[in-house]
Amino acid sequence: MPIDHNTYRDTNFTNRFITHADLQAKINALTADGIFKVRQAGLSAQGRTIYHLSIGTGKTDILLWSQMHGDESTATLALLDLFNFFSADDEHNGIRKQILDNCTLHFIPMLNPDGAEMFTRRNAQGIDINRDFLAEQSPEGRILKQIQQQLQPEFGFNLHDQGPLWSVTGSRKPAPIALLAPPADDRASVTPSRLKAIKVVTAINNFLQEQIPGQIGRWDDTFEPRAFGDNFQRLGMATVLIEAGGYAGDPERQFVRKLNFDGILFALRQIASGDYQNQSTDDYYRIPQNNKEIFHILIRNCQLQTPGGVISADIGLNYSEQLDLPNQTSMLIYSIADIGDLSTWGAYEYIDASGALVSGTLAIDYRADFTLKSPAGTPICFENGIIVYKNN
């Protein structure tokens, strides 16, 4: 019987934003239930508690950590949903038993609670925790390193978000999921631990292709000697990177949250059963590379007045977000990313200008401040980066 994410989805969260107080409330409830073992692993730079939750009695230890970048919350929400799954008593008890009899799961949700509070990548010290493996200057990085050293897990899941403009090479579509078995050295050698990770990644890819065919990318495997995933792979923990990305019509990444839940749970089942070992490494290398070949908006067939006369061109636009954290909202500010023949590019949204003339100033990397004008009307108008009119 398929596992329905909606059954276990924590309905307290309907967008990307989760604070440390939100997480504490969830963990307090889990502590009261007594199903998970909960301990305080340490404190962040600003004194917020970092939690280590564990469940299961199996011999295969698996470490999963999320939100080491504070603005990458999708996997944290998926982990909360997984906590609900493992706390339930229903028709999927057989799956829970298989996983928990064969594995012991260790979770560090929200490794960077200070960054989560500000919804910023770095911690309160201004450190990118995922570049602190060698220097060990961040308390959060030291906590993760200590837990890994103490547990010596066989598998690890490094859970991140990637920007919405990452796409699958050649698809002109966003990559809501990107996967990688991180390299253990600068030759991308297939060490014993990396081979296991490659097979788990392949299993996740094959499973999720049913939901998002052609929209899973493979992250760049350039070795980063300061990163945790690469070094954990080097130390013999089969490490899987999952990057949650953009998906059309899902600005708050709630569908991508479901994909994370589904993919992680399937991977745990594969590890518990040992079925991941049957995957082909060739299939891993067939996963297309992550790339950037899309815009947020692509306006096609514009007419531009130039010193050499009127030309036909496309305009690619991307937005940045101005966050209003107290209200958990954002304002989208559009800039011009490219102008010209963009026929090989994709986008979240396409606008056919049908020969409309651009009125205003166009400058790449500057805020959009122009209007499309045609006898048929005004398709779209930007003022200082903000859409003030769009004909839907």
C-alpha positions as CSV (number, residue, x, y, z in Angstrom):
1,M,0.0,0.0,0.0
2,P,1.5,3.4,-0.9
3,I,2.5,5.7,1.9
4,D,0.5,8.9,1.7
5,H,2.5,11.9,2.8
6,N,-0.6,13.9,3.7
7,T,-1.4,11.4,6.4
8,Y,1.8,12.4,8.3
9,R,2.3,15.9,7.1
10,D,2.6,18.3,10.1
11,T,-0.2,20.7,9.3
12,N,1.3,23.4,11.6
13,F,3.6,24.4,8.7
14,T,2.2,25.5,5.4
15,N,5.2,27.5,4.1
16,R,9.0,27.5,4.2
17,F,9.4,29.3,7.5
18,I,10.1,27.4,10.7
19,T,11.7,29.0,13.8
20,H,13.6,27.3,16.6
21,A,10.6,27.8,18.9
22,D,8.5,25.9,16.4
23,L,11.0,23.1,16.4
24,Q,11.2,23.1,20.2
25,A,7.4,22.7,20.5
26,K,7.5,19.7,18.2
27,I,10.4,18.1,20.1
28,N,8.7,18.7,23.4
29,A,5.7,16.7,22.1
30,L,8.0,13.9,20.9
31,T,9.8,13.8,24.2
32,A,6.4,13.4,26.0
33,D,5.4,10.6,23.7
34,G,8.6,8.7,24.6
35,I,8.9,7.1,21.1
36,F,12.1,9.0,20.2
37,K,15.2,9.3,22.4
38,V,15.8,13.1,22.6
39,R,19.0,14.7,23.9
40,Q,20.5,18.2,23.7
41,A,23.6,17.8,21.5
42,G,24.8,21.3,22.3
43,L,24.2,25.0,21.8
44,S,24.4,27.3,18.8
45,A,26.6,30.4,18.7
46,Q,23.6,32.4,20.2
47,G,22.8,29.7,22.7
48,R,19.9,27.9,21.0
49,T,19.6,24.2,21.6
50,I,20.6,21.8,18.9
51,Y,18.8,18.4,19.2
52,H,19.8,14.9,18.5
53,L,16.8,12.5,18.2
54,S,17.2,8.8,17.7
55,I,14.8,5.8,17.1
56,G,15.4,2.2,16.3
57,T,17.4,-0.8,17.6
58,G,19.0,-2.0,14.3
59,K,22.8,-2.4,13.8
60,T,22.9,0.0,10.9
61,D,23.3,3.5,12.2
62,I,22.1,6.3,9.9
63,L,22.6,10.0,10.5
64,L,20.4,12.6,8.9
65,W,20.9,16.3,9.4
66,S,19.1,19.3,8.0
67,Q,19.3,23.1,7.7
68,M,23.0,23.6,8.3
69,H,22.2,26.6,6.1
70,G,19.5,28.5,7.9
71,D,17.5,29.5,4.9
72,E,17.3,25.8,3.7
73,S,14.3,24.5,5.6
74,T,12.5,22.1,3.3
75,A,14.2,19.0,4.7
76,T,13.6,20.1,8.3
77,L,9.8,20.1,7.5
78,A,10.1,16.8,5.8
79,L,11.9,15.4,8.9
80,L,9.0,16.6,11.1
81,D,6.7,14.6,8.8
82,L,8.9,11.6,9.2
83,F,8.8,12.0,12.9
84,N,5.0,11.7,12.6
85,F,5.3,8.6,10.4
86,F,7.6,6.8,12.9
87,S,5.3,7.8,15.8
88,A,2.2,6.4,14.1
89,D,0.4,3.1,14.7
90,D,-1.3,2.1,11.5
91,E,-1.3,-0.2,8.4
92,H,2.4,0.7,7.7
93,N,3.6,-0.8,11.0
94,G,5.4,-3.5,8.9
95,I,7.5,-0.9,7.2
96,R,8.3,0.8,10.4
97,K,9.3,-2.5,12.0
98,Q,11.5,-3.4,9.0
99,I,13.4,-0.1,9.2
100,L,13.7,0.2,13.0
101,D,14.6,-3.5,13.5
102,N,17.5,-3.2,11.0
103,C,18.5,0.4,11.5
104,T,19.0,3.0,14.2
105,L,18.1,6.5,12.9
106,H,19.7,9.6,14.2
107,F,18.3,13.0,13.4
108,I,19.8,16.5,13.8
109,P,16.9,18.8,12.6
110,M,17.9,22.4,12.2
111,L,21.7,22.3,12.8
112,N,21.8,26.1,12.3
113,P,19.0,27.5,14.5
114,D,20.5,31.0,14.6
115,G,20.6,31.1,10.8
116,A,17.0,29.7,10.7
117,E,15.8,32.5,13.0
118,M,17.2,35.1,10.5
119,F,16.5,32.9,7.4
120,T,20.1,33.3,6.3
121,R,22.6,30.8,5.0
122,R,25.3,31.5,7.5
123,N,25.3,31.1,11.3
124,A,25.3,34.0,13.8
125,Q,29.1,34.2,13.5
126,G,28.9,34.8,9.7
127,I,30.3,31.3,9.1
128,D,29.1,29.0,6.4
129,I,28.9,25.9,8.5
130,N,29.4,23.6,5.4
131,R,32.8,25.2,4.9
132,D,33.9,24.7,8.5
133,F,34.9,21.1,8.6
134,L,38.6,21.9,8.8
135,A,38.6,25.1,10.8
136,E,36.0,24.0,13.3
137,Q,35.2,27.6,14.3
138,S,31.4,27.2,14.5
139,P,29.9,25.4,17.5
140,E,27.3,23.9,15.1
141,G,30.0,22.4,12.9
142,R,31.8,21.0,15.9
143,I,28.6,19.4,17.2
144,L,27.9,17.7,13.9
145,K,31.5,16.4,13.7
146,Q,31.4,15.1,17.2
147,I,28.2,13.2,16.7
148,Q,29.5,11.6,13.5
149,Q,32.7,10.6,15.3
150,Q,30.9,9.1,18.2
151,L,28.3,7.2,16.2
152,Q,30.5,6.2,13.2
153,P,27.3,5.7,11.2
154,E,27.3,3.5,8.1
155,F,25.1,6.0,6.2
156,G,24.5,9.7,6.3
157,F,22.0,12.1,4.6
158,N,23.1,15.7,4.1
159,L,19.9,17.6,3.5
160,H,19.9,21.0,1.8
161,D,18.0,23.4,-0.5
162,Q,19.2,24.6,-3.8
163,G,18.1,27.8,-5.5
164,P,15.0,27.7,-7.7
165,L,17.0,28.5,-10.9
166,W,18.8,25.2,-10.9
167,S,17.5,23.0,-13.7
168,V,18.2,19.6,-15.3
169,T,20.6,19.9,-18.2
170,G,18.7,20.0,-21.5
171,S,15.2,19.8,-20.0
172,R,14.4,23.5,-19.7
173,K,12.7,22.5,-16.5
174,P,13.5,23.2,-12.8
175,A,15.2,20.5,-10.7
176,P,13.0,20.1,-7.6
177,I,15.4,17.4,-6.5
178,A,19.2,17.1,-7.0
179,L,21.2,14.2,-5.7
180,L,24.8,13.3,-5.2
181,A,27.1,10.8,-3.7
182,P,29.7,13.3,-2.7
183,P,33.3,12.6,-3.7
184,A,35.8,11.4,-1.2
185,D,38.8,13.0,-3.0
186,D,39.6,15.3,-5.8
187,R,39.6,12.3,-8.3
188,A,36.0,11.4,-7.4
189,S,37.2,7.9,-6.6
190,V,34.5,5.3,-6.0
191,T,35.5,4.3,-2.5
192,P,33.5,1.5,-0.7
193,S,31.4,4.1,1.1
194,R,30.8,6.1,-2.0
195,L,29.8,3.0,-3.9
196,K,27.0,2.4,-1.3
197,A,26.0,6.1,-1.5
198,I,25.9,5.9,-5.3
199,K,23.5,2.9,-5.1
200,V,21.2,4.6,-2.6
201,V,21.1,7.8,-4.8
202,T,20.3,5.6,-7.8
203,A,17.4,4.0,-5.9
204,I,16.0,7.4,-4.8
205,N,16.3,8.7,-8.4
206,N,14.5,5.7,-9.9
207,F,11.7,6.0,-7.3
208,L,11.1,9.7,-7.6
209,Q,11.2,9.7,-11.4
210,E,7.6,8.3,-11.2
211,Q,6.5,11.7,-9.6
212,I,8.8,14.1,-11.4
213,P,10.0,12.5,-14.6
214,G,13.0,14.2,-16.1
215,Q,13.3,16.7,-13.3
216,I,16.0,15.2,-11.1
217,G,19.6,16.5,-11.5
218,R,22.9,15.3,-10.3
219,W,24.9,17.8,-8.3
220,D,28.4,18.8,-9.2
221,D,30.9,16.2,-7.8
222,T,33.9,18.6,-7.5
223,F,35.6,17.7,-4.2
224,E,35.3,20.5,-1.6
225,P,37.9,19.8,1.2
226,R,36.1,22.1,3.7
227,A,32.7,20.5,3.3
228,F,31.2,18.0,5.7
229,G,29.6,15.7,3.2
230,D,32.8,15.2,1.2
231,N,34.8,14.6,4.4
232,F,32.3,12.2,5.9
233,Q,32.5,10.3,2.6
234,R,36.3,10.3,2.9
235,L,36.0,9.0,6.5
236,G,33.9,6.0,5.4
237,M,30.3,7.1,6.0
238,A,28.2,6.5,2.9
239,T,26.9,10.0,2.5
240,V,24.0,11.0,0.3
241,L,23.3,14.7,-0.6
242,I,19.7,15.7,-1.3
243,E,19.1,19.2,-2.5
244,A,15.5,20.4,-2.5
245,G,14.9,22.8,-5.4
246,G,12.2,24.7,-7.2
247,Y,9.0,23.4,-8.8
248,A,6.4,25.3,-10.9
249,G,3.5,26.5,-8.7
250,D,5.3,25.6,-5.5
251,P,6.9,28.8,-4.2
252,E,6.7,27.6,-0.6
253,R,8.2,24.2,-1.5
254,Q,5.4,22.1,0.0
255,F,5.3,19.6,-2.9
256,V,9.1,19.5,-2.7
257,R,8.7,18.8,1.0
258,K,6.6,15.8,0.0
259,L,9.3,14.6,-2.4
260,N,11.9,14.8,0.4
261,F,9.7,12.8,2.7
262,D,9.0,10.2,0.0
263,G,12.6,10.0,-1.1
264,I,14.2,9.7,2.3
265,L,11.6,7.2,3.5
266,F,12.2,5.1,0.4
267,A,16.0,5.3,0.9
268,L,15.6,4.1,4.6
269,R,13.5,1.1,3.4
270,Q,16.2,0.3,0.7
271,I,18.9,0.4,3.3
272,A,17.0,-1.7,5.8
273,S,16.2,-4.4,3.3
274,G,19.6,-4.2,1.6
275,D,17.8,-3.8,-1.8
276,Y,19.8,-0.7,-2.7
277,Q,22.7,-3.1,-3.4
278,N,20.9,-4.3,-6.5
279,Q,21.1,-0.8,-8.2
280,S,23.4,-0.2,-11.2
281,T,26.2,2.3,-10.9
282,D,25.7,3.0,-14.6
283,D,22.3,4.4,-13.8
284,Y,23.8,6.8,-11.3
285,Y,26.0,8.4,-14.0
286,R,23.0,8.6,-16.4
287,I,21.3,11.1,-14.0
288,P,21.8,14.4,-15.9
289,Q,23.8,17.1,-14.4
290,N,22.3,20.0,-12.5
291,N,22.6,23.2,-14.5
292,K,21.2,26.7,-14.8
293,E,19.2,27.0,-18.0
294,I,16.0,28.6,-16.8
295,F,14.6,32.0,-15.8
296,H,11.7,32.9,-13.5
297,I,10.1,34.8,-16.4
298,L,10.9,34.6,-20.1
299,I,9.3,37.2,-22.4
300,R,9.6,36.1,-26.0
301,N,9.3,38.0,-29.3
302,C,9.7,41.6,-28.0
303,Q,10.5,44.5,-30.2
304,L,13.4,46.6,-29.0
305,Q,14.4,50.0,-30.4
306,T,18.2,50.1,-30.8
307,P,20.7,52.5,-32.5
308,G,20.6,50.1,-35.5
309,G,16.9,50.0,-35.7
310,V,14.2,47.7,-34.2
311,I,15.2,44.2,-33.4
312,S,13.3,41.2,-32.1
313,A,14.6,39.8,-28.8
314,D,13.7,37.8,-25.8
315,I,14.1,39.0,-22.2
316,G,14.9,36.7,-19.3
317,L,14.1,37.9,-15.8
318,N,14.9,36.5,-12.4
319,Y,13.7,37.7,-9.0
320,S,15.3,38.1,-5.6
321,E,13.2,38.1,-2.4
322,Q,12.7,40.8,0.2
323,L,11.6,38.9,3.2
324,D,9.1,40.0,5.8
325,L,9.9,37.4,8.4
326,P,7.4,38.5,11.1
327,N,4.6,38.0,8.6
328,Q,6.3,35.1,6.8
329,T,5.9,36.7,3.4
330,S,8.2,38.1,0.7
331,M,8.2,40.7,-2.1
332,L,9.6,39.6,-5.4
333,I,12.0,42.1,-7.0
334,Y,12.8,41.3,-10.7
335,S,16.0,42.0,-12.5
336,I,17.0,41.5,-16.1
337,A,19.2,38.5,-16.4
338,D,19.7,38.4,-20.2
339,I,18.4,39.9,-23.5
340,G,18.7,38.4,-27.0
341,D,18.0,35.0,-28.5
342,L,16.9,32.9,-25.5
343,S,15.2,30.2,-27.5
344,T,17.3,27.5,-25.9
345,W,16.3,28.5,-22.4
346,G,13.3,27.6,-20.2
347,A,11.4,29.4,-17.5
348,Y,8.8,29.0,-14.8
349,E,6.6,31.4,-16.7
350,Y,6.5,32.3,-20.4
351,I,5.0,35.5,-21.9
352,D,4.6,35.8,-25.6
353,A,5.0,39.5,-26.4
354,S,3.8,38.9,-29.9
355,G,5.8,41.8,-31.3
356,A,5.0,44.2,-28.5
357,L,7.4,47.2,-28.2
358,V,9.5,47.6,-25.1
359,S,9.1,51.1,-23.5
360,G,11.7,51.9,-20.9
361,T,15.3,51.2,-20.1
362,L,16.8,47.7,-20.3
363,A,20.0,47.0,-18.5
364,I,21.3,43.5,-17.6
365,D,21.6,42.9,-13.8
366,Y,19.5,45.9,-13.0
367,R,16.0,46.1,-11.8
368,A,13.3,45.7,-14.5
369,D,11.7,49.1,-15.3
370,F,9.8,48.8,-18.5
371,T,6.5,48.2,-20.1
372,L,5.5,46.1,-23.1
373,K,3.1,48.0,-25.4
374,S,1.1,46.8,-28.3
375,P,-2.2,47.6,-30.1
376,A,-3.7,44.6,-28.3
377,G,-2.8,46.1,-24.9
378,T,-0.1,45.9,-22.2
379,P,1.0,42.3,-21.4
380,I,3.2,43.3,-18.5
381,C,4.7,46.4,-16.7
382,F,7.6,46.6,-14.2
383,E,8.4,49.5,-12.0
384,N,11.7,49.4,-10.1
385,G,11.7,45.6,-10.2
386,I,8.1,45.1,-9.2
387,I,5.3,43.8,-11.4
388,V,2.6,46.5,-11.3
389,Y,0.5,45.0,-14.1
390,K,0.3,41.7,-15.8
391,N,-2.4,40.6,-18.2
392,N,-3.3,37.1,-17.2
